[in-house]
Amino acid sequence: MSGDLRTTKPARTLRSVLRTMEKHGIKKLPVVEEFQPVGIVTMTDIAQRLPEEVQEATANLERSDDWNN
């Protein structure tokens, strides 16, 4: 079963979005403005701007996946 839906706002920084993804073990995050979906941000999107930080976050997610299986 899935947990609560996590979303972000357009004004948040990429680093902030990346921290949310890492904290909750997710790789895609809907972008919502005034309760309406306006897009989606993925680890791949963030990696284009912050490759080293995404590489570290992805490694952390993969390690947490190992513990969940």
KACORFEN-V416502 format. One record per pair of residues at least 6 apart in sequence whose C-alpha atoms are under 6 Angstrom apart, sorted by the first residue. I is the first residue (numbers start at 1). J is the second residue. D is the distance in whole Angstrom. If there is no record, write none. Layout:
# KACORFEN-V416502
{{I,J,D} {I,J,D}}
This chain:
# KACORFEN-V416502
{{7,29,6} {7,30,5} {7,31,6} {8,31,5} {9,31,5} {9,32,5} {22,57,6} {25,61,6} {27,42,6} {27,43,5} {28,41,6} {28,42,4} {29,40,6} {29,41,5} {30,39,6} {30,40,4} {31,37,6} {31,38,6} {31,39,5} {31,40,5} {32,38,6} {47,54,5}}
